[in-house]
Amino acid sequence: MPRQRTAGTEPATFMVMRTPRTVDIEITARCNLRCRYCYFFQNPDVEYRDLPTDEWLAFFDELGALGVMDVILAGGEPFLRDDLRALLEGVVRNRMRFSLLSNGSLIDDGIAAFLSGTGRCDHVQVSVDGSRAEIHDACRGTGSFDGAIRGIRTLQRHRVNVAVRLTIHRHNVDDLENIAHLLLEELGLPGFSTNAAGYLGACRLNAMDVLLNSRERQEAMATLLRLAEKYDGRISANAGPLAEGRMWRRMEEARAQGEPPIPGRGRLTACGCPGKKIAVRADGVIVPCSMLPHIELGRIHRDPLGEVWRHSPEMNRLRGRHAIPLTGFEFCAGCSYIPYCTGNCPGLAYTLTGRVDHPSPDACLRRYLAEGGTIV
Amino acid sequence: MNPTDRPIANPVVVLREEFDDWAVLFNPDTADAVGTNPVGVAVWKRMDGKRCLGEIVSEIRDGFEDVPEAALEEITAFVDKLSESGFVGYELKHSR
């Protein structure tokens, strides 16, 4: 696994596995919904087409030979693929586990029983953005809430792990408490994760109507921090208001007390994915991450994945971000949070600034405070 | 586990060799993973149901420098641990 050897202000050394542990696969470019903040659609660099079954099965054979441990099948909506069972049998045959990212609406008893029967399904992640249809459907379309809840209940009946993702936006920021109640108490899920709509894909076209402003972001942070305490350990986040609320509290504490640099901070150290995972678009193009679909590293069947993983200049350049100090960016000039900051998501950095090797303005604490936000 | 036992690596388990010759053994049926050093990797690759544990240890002694005196006990403990978690099995002897 990647080891970041950091101490004080020493540059990070990024250790990379010999082969990826996980591969994110956009198994289809089709979806039955058109969510207003979808990161997947409306990317000008992406060719939206599907590969046939045999091409994916041959690719899974390659992943098996590389010792890949798990694949995450997303899209688009993976349950739209008529050949999903055959594809998952290919995953299982190659000694891998799998997860699926879904809107839930196409999950029926037949496919749920199949997933359960494989014994290899880590979870199905279903998106739920509201405690009732009026709120959930505001960005996802009429009928999508009922479909999601029906899908969750179907999976639960067949004892398939359900991992709900709540994406926070302007239309549900006042509904977070009700959503937590629905998911954790009414549906009895063990937990759920949160993030926020980001300036990616289709969201760029609807940003004013979808993205949180500073006041809403602050409200979301306060509510989620409170709920995370109430539902001890059952609400998680790697990005979005809950993650920011926790990180920014820590950064402000460190700055106020004049602490030494936090190990692994002060450089573009977010995120660690290029050390352990890689992604493939629905058209078979290998990319570093689904959030960086424009960086084409190769194409499956033409370029061996192991070679791309180890030797792609673009992949290694992305890994090299960890050595780039934030002090070198005009954007960060004079910022007292630099020793405690990671520069945040490279995908958002690219869509917001046109540069991957740049801090993301989206999760900039100084900018958030300048816009009137406060640390909660 | 006895030195005459002939362990068999569970064929569903994936050996992922990582940097510095260390490795991860991953059982996709249970999602369990075990990290192991280069000696453990060498032991794993020899658990074919044909070699007994004593033979495996002997080969390890021939192939590695500075193998400790207690190698048999240590390797036995390693294989026992793998056996308990389903990574390793043995051929059963049926009585007729």
Interface residues (C-beta under 8 A of the other chain):
Chain A: M1 M15 V16 M17 R18 T19 R21 G67 M69 D70 V92 R95 M96 R97 G119 R120 D122
Chain B: V12 V13 V14 L15 R16 E17 E18 F19 F26 P28 D29 A31 A33
